[in-house]
């Protein structure tokens, strides 16, 4: 194996480098499909779980996957892989570690926007050193020699570039984690239809799809492990399946919803890429086109099922990688040329072993991890708190702020403090900066209007009292109010029931005072001066706005002089009679 032509070694390394390009593709795709308050977390997560998966696969995973087999179940040699074994073994390791990193990134996208960063790393480690290598051993052990020795591969299971080994395995694990941690807050309201979470940047997601598509040329083309005559056809069929998948998905979504949804175009193209991955070496061009079409429809079907059962996949990974991975693996038996497959099985026999491989992946990548993850979650919760989720994982997990977050923080402080003089920070030449600048202009106008109202309120000769709708407790008073009722200042009035300002009649008690106040007509009452005799008061209570503001406004006037003048006039009139 060490004598492999250098051109083949170069092709493997070059293809692995293209596969690495899929990592920024996933980052753009997932960051664009999630909300801006989590975009930094998603990007950092992609980098971190790739790095940790590379370390785990180098130290343990590669040995389990490609070490000398133990009864076709797992390998036991080659831990801490040495790069001194020659050009081809090192190139092959480099190619396979890129596949492991891809499987890890596929998992982490689905559970985005609610899982702790540390939880990402735990699951990434579980996938890289255990789940992925074990199933990979069953299906691909001996791949580098051309003689399959894993129990699935030796029986004829074919998965050329990893529809199941990479994509389905990564997303079986993602589905297990999704069932444990649950949906994002607000995704499935109790009383109402499911809510679509707003994508942060769809153009970025489309850029991610294009990068993934380009990287897939290395994913599928490099799986020949040699630069031979199969490579051009494999890359061409990869492109064709992605195109028909995109077309089928977006057209059917358009027909059923009336809209050519961007996410349908994204998922359909990726679904076609995933499906053709298992069989791109053994099917014709027409079959590749059909496989892509079915993959696009599978994406829509699986997405519908997830929503129906309230499983919240943040980026559509399960429909694309799990649903289409299963379909692509079965397509090997349905469309694959028996001579190119070289398994010696007839069509039905090939279908059975492909189905067995799917079931095996389900057990090792979903059933067992589900119970492990659920156990871990009970001991050490893997999900962030609802408060942190609402705040956004950029801040809660990494302490990383954005212009938008800083704007919200300043606005939140202003709401809590009531200080209209506070201005939010303005970053020039950005959309958020323009919003902040306009917001500051609005606040300046509001501050001027508030200052005018405050001046009128404080200088009014009538007593103005605001009080709570439910408890009738006084909330605010102007200077005329506390002077008229004989209080030393506003602090002594605030919190008292407004009915305490008036004489309570023997008949009807306090309720009669409240009834007269809330007649919304001008009424006359006897006011209580804190130190002094009672005095006649004229007043009216109004409800601001639509009466759901939670408070009322009372305007009162001391009419002692008017009453004295009326009494004087009445005495004079009586004298002249």
N, C-alpha and C positions, 0 to 999 in steps of 0.2 A: 504493500500500500504506500510505502514511503517513496516508491519509484514513480508515482503518478506524474504525468507531464506537468511542467510548470504552468502551461496555459490553463490547465484544468484547476490547478491550485489558485491561479490568479482569478479565474472565473468564480470560484467559491468565495474568495475574499471580497471580490467586487460585489457579488450578489449579497453577501452578508452586510456589506456597507449600505447597499440599497435598502435592505431590511431595517437597518438602523435608522434610515431616513423616515421610516414609518413612525418612529417615536415622536418627532416634532409634528408629524401628521396627526397622530392621536391627540397630542397636546392642543393643537389648533382646533381640531374637531370638538373635543370635549370642553375646552374652555369657551368656545363659541356657543355651544348648546346649553351650557349652564348659566346661572345668573352672575352678574358682575361682582357681587359681594363674595362669590366663591371662586372666581376665576384664577386668582393667585394660588389658592389651595390646590386647585385641579392641576395647574401647571407644575407646581412644586412636587405634588404627589406623583405625577408621571415620571419626573426625573428621579425622585427618590426610590420609587418601587422598582424602576429599571436597574438602578445601581445596586440595590440590595439583592435583587433577583440574580444579577450577574455573579455577585459574591457567593450566594448560596449555591448556585448551579456549578460554579467552578469548584467549590470545596466539597460538595456532597452530591448534588443533583446529577452531574454528568456521569459519575461513577455508578449511581443507581440505574441510570437510563442506558448507558452504553458499556458498562463494565461486564466482565465475564458473567454469563447468566447463571442464576441458581434456579433450575427447573423452569426456566422461561418466565419467572415471576419478577425478579429484580437482579440488578448487578451488584457485585461486591468488590470490584477492583477499580483502581484509578482515582481514588479520592485525592483532592487537591491537585488537579490535573497539571502535569508538567508540560511546558512548552518546548522541551528539548527532544520531543519524540519524532520530530521531522516536520516537513512543510505540510504534507496532506493532513496528518492527524490534528495539527494545530489549526489549519484552515477549517477543518470539519468541526472542531470544537467552537471556533469563532462563529461559524454559521449556526450551530445549534444553540449557542447561548443567546443569539439574537432572537431565535424562535421562543426560547423560554421568557425573555424579556417582553416579547409581544403578548404571550399568554397572560403575563402578570398585568400588563397595562390594560388588556381587554377586561379583566376582572374589575379593576379599580374604577373604570369609567362608569360602570353600571351603578355602583353604590355611592357615587359622588354626592356632595352637598349635605351629608348628614353623618358620615363616619369619621371618627377621630383619626388624626394623622398617624398616631401610634398604632391604631387598629389596621390601617392600610399595611403598615410594615409587617405586622404579625401575620396577616393573611398572605401577603406577598412571600414571606418566608415559607409558610406552609405549602404554598403552590410550587415554589422554586425547588425546594429540597425534598418534597414528598409526593404530592399529587401528580404534578406534571411528569416528573421522572419515572414514577411507577407505571403510569399508563403508557408513557413513551417507550419504556422498556418492552411492554407487552406488544406494542405495535411496530416499533422501529429498531429494536436491538439487532445488531448485525447489519444495519443499513450501510455502514461504511465499507463493509466487506462484500456486500451483495448477497449475503446468506442470512436470511431472517431466522433468529433463534428465540425471540419472544413468543409466548404461547399464542398470541393472536396472529402475529406476522407469519409464523411458521405454518399456520393453518390456512393462509391465503388472504388474510385481511389486508386491504389496500387503502392507504390514505397517503397519496403521493406527496403532498406538501403540507398536510396538517389541518384539513377541514375539521376533523374531530380531535386529533392529537393536540393541536394548538388552540383552535377557536372554540370548539365545543367544550373542551376540558376547562378552559379559562372561564367560560360563561356558565357552565354547570356550577362551578364554585361561586360565581357571582350570584346566581339564582338562590343558592343556599344562604348566602349572606343577606340578600334582599329579604328573604322570608323571616330572617331572625331580627334584623334591625328595623324593618317596617318602612312605610313610605315617608316622604318629606312632609313636613308640617303644612297642612292646607291643600295637599294634592288631591285628597279624596274627602271632601266635606261630607258630614253626616247627612245633611239635608241639602242636596243639590248634586249636579253632575260633576264629574272629575274636572279639575282645573288644570289648564295647560300652564306650565311654568315658562315665563318669558325667556327666550334665548338671548344671551348677551350680545352675540355678534355672529350672525349667520354668514356673512362674507368670510369671516375667519374660518368657520366650519367648512365652507366649500373649499377654501384653500387647503384645509386639512385633508379633505377627501382626495384632492388632486395629488397631494404628497403621498398619501397612502397608496393611491393607484400606481404612482410611479414606483414606490418601494415594492409593490407587489410583483413587479417584473423580476426583481431579485428573489422574492419569496418563492415564486413558482419556477422561474427559469433556473435559479441556482439549485433547486432540488434534484436536478439531473446529476449533480456533483461532477459534471464534465461539460466542457463547451463543445457540444456535438450538434448533430442535425435536428434534434428534437427541440432545441431551445427556441428558434423563431416561431414554430407552430404553437408552442406552449404560451409564449408571450402574446401572440395574436389571439389565441382562444381566450386568454385571460381578459384581454381588452374587450372582446366581443361579448363575453358573458356579463361583464360589468355594465356594458352599454345597454344590452337588452334587459338586464335587471332594473336599471334606472328607468328605462322607458316604460316597462310594464308597471312598475310600482307607482310612478307619478301619474300615468294615464288612468290607472284604475282608481287611484285616490281622487283624481280630478273628476272622474265619472261619478263617484259615490258622494263626494263632498262639495263638488262644484268649484273646487280650488286646486290649482297645481301646487301642492304643498312642497315647500323646499325640503322639509325633512324626509318626504317620500322619495325625492330625487336622491338625497344623500344615502338613505338606508338601502334603496334599491340597488344603487351602484355597488355599495359595499357588500350587500347580500350576494350579488352576482359574483363578486371577487371571492368571497368565502366559499360559495358552492362549487365553483370550478376548480378550487384548489386541490380537492381530493382526486380529480380525474382529468386534469388538463393534459396529461401525457397519453391518454388512452381513448379519447373521444374525438369525433369529427367536428367540423365547424358548425354544422346544423345542430348537432347535439349540444354543443357549447352554447349556442343561442337559446335553445329550449331550456337548458339548465338555468341560464340567467333569467329568463322570463318567469319560470316557476319560483326561483329564489325571490324575485321582486314581490310576488304574490304571497309567498311564505312570510315575508317581513310584515306585511299588512295583517295577515291572519294572526301571527304570534303577538303582534302589538295589540290587536283587539282583545286577545285572550288575557294578556297581562292587565289591561285596564279593567276588564270584566271581573277579574279576581283581585283587583286592587294591589297589584304588584308594581311598585314604582321604580322603573328603570330610567335613570336620569338622562342617558344619552342614546337609548335604543340599542344597547349592546346585545341584549338577549335575543331579540328578533333577528338581528344580523348574524351574530357569531354562533349562537346556539341553534336557532331554528334553521338557518341556511347551512350551518355546518352539518347538521343531521341530514338535511336534504342532499347535500353534495356527497356525503358518504354513501347514501343509498344509490345515488346516480351512478356510482362506479359500476354497480351490478346491472343497472337498467340500461346504460348507454355505453359502457366500456367494451372495447374490442378485446375478446378473449385472448387473442394472440399477443397483443401488447401487454395485457395484464400478466400473462405467464404464470398463473396460479394453478392451471390444470383443472379448475372447477367449471361446472356448467353454470348457466345463468341463475338457476335457483340456488345452487350451492353457494355461489358468490354472494347472492342476496342474503342468505342465512348468516354467513360469516360477517358480512357488513353489519347486519342487525345485531349480532352478538357483540361486535365492537362498540356499537352505540350503547347497548345495555351495560357493558363493562365500564364505559366512561361514565355513565349515569351513576353507577354504584360507587366507583372510586373517587369521582369528582363532585358528586352531589350528596348521596345518601350518607356516607361516612363523614365528610366535612360538615354537613348540616348539624349532626349531633355534636361534633367537636366545637363548632362555632357557637352553637347554642349554649353549650356548657361554659365556654370561655366568657360569653356575654353575661351569664348569670353571676359569675365570679367577678368579672371586670367588664362593666358595660362598654360596648364598642361604639356606641352612638353618642354624639355631642348632646348637650342639654337643649331643650326647646329655645331657651333664651339665647344660647350661643348660635343656634341655627338661624334664628331671626336676625341676630347681629351680623352673621356671615362668618364663614370659616377663614376668610382672609385675616380678620382681626382676632377671632377667638382662638384660632389654632397657631397663627404665625405672628400675630401682632403687626401685620402688614396693613397699612392704610392706603386708600386711594383718594383721589380728589372728591369723588362722590361720597365716600364715607366721612371725610372731614366736613363736607357740607352738611350731611345729616347730623353729625355730632354737634356742630354749631347751632343748627336749627333746634335740636333736641334741648340743648342748654337754654336757648332762648325761650322755648316753650315752658320749661320747668321754672326758670327764674322770673319770667315775665318782664325782663329787661329789654325794652324796645331799642335801646341804644347800641346793643351788640350787633356787629356786622360780621357776616361770614367771610372766610378767606376767599380771595379771588385769584385764580391762576389764569393769566391772560392767554389768549390764543387757543383755548380749548372750549369744547362745548359745555362742560361742567362749569368752567370759569365764566362763560357767558350767562349761564343760568344763575350763578352766584351773584354776578353783577346786577342782573335784573331783579333778583330777590332783594338785594340791598337797596335798590331804588324804591321798591315797594315798601320796604320797612322804613325808609326815610319818610315817605309820604304818610305811612301809618303813624309814625312817631309824631309828625307835625299835627295830624288830625287828632291824635290822642292828647297831645299837649293842649290843643284848643278846647277839646271837650273837658279836660281836667281844669282848665282855667275857668270855664263856665260853671263847672260843678262846684269849685271851691269859692267862687265869688258870688254865687246865687244868694239872694236874700232869703229865699224860702229854704226850709229844711228839706234836704233830700236824703232818703234812707233806702238802701237796698237790703233785701232780706231773702233768705232761702225759702223756696216754694214749699218744701215739706215741713221743716221744723219751725219756720218763721223766725229763725235766728238772724240777727242783724249782721250783715256782711261789710257794708261800707256806709259812712256818713260824711256829710260835708260840714265845714265849720259852723254854718248856721244851725245845723241840727243839734250838735252837742251844746252850743250856747243856749239855744231856745229851751232845751229840756234840762238845763242847769248842770250838765256834766263837765268835769274839769278838762276832758279831752276825748278824742275818738276811741281810745283803747278801752275806756270804761263802758262804752256803749256796745261795741262789737261783741257778738256772742249772746247778747240778751234777747229774749223774745220781743218782737216788735210790739206785742200787745201790752207789755209791761210799761210802755210809755203813756198809757192812757188809764183813766179811772175806770175800774171795773164796776158796772152797775149791779145792784143786788139781784135783779131779775135778769136771767140769761147768762150772767157771769162772763168769763173770758170769751166764750164762744160767740156771744152777741157782739163783742167788739170786733172779733175776726170777721163775722158775717157782714158787718157794716163796712169794714175796710175793703172787703173783696166784692163789694157791690159794683165796683168800677164806676161809681158816681161820686160827685162831691158830697162829702159827709161832714158833719160837725161832731166832734168828740171833746171830752175834757182831758187835756194833757196834764201829765204829772211832772212838775218841776222838782228836781232832785232835792233842793232846799228852798221851799217856798210853797205857796198855795197853788192849787190846780188852776188851769187857765183854759179858755176856749180855743179849740184848734179846728181849722178847716183843712181837709185833706182829700187826696185821691190816690188810689193805688192802680198802677197799670202793669201789664205783662209785656215785656219786650218781645219783638219778633213774633214767632208763631207760638208763643207761650210754652215752648219746650226748652227754654234756656236755663231753667232751674232756679230762677230768682225773680223777684218782683221789685218794682220801684215805687216808693211812696213819697209824695210831695206834700209837705205840711206847712201851714202858715198860722202864726199866732194872731188871732183876731180879737184880742182883748180890747184894743183901742176902738175897733169897729163896734164891738158890743157896747162899750162905754158911750160912744157917740150915739148909737141907736137908743140907748136907755135915756140919755139926756134929751134927745129930740122927743121921745115919747112923754117924758115928764113935762116938757114945755107945751106939747100939744094938749096934755091933760089939764094944765093950768088955765089955758085960754078957753077951754070948753066951759 
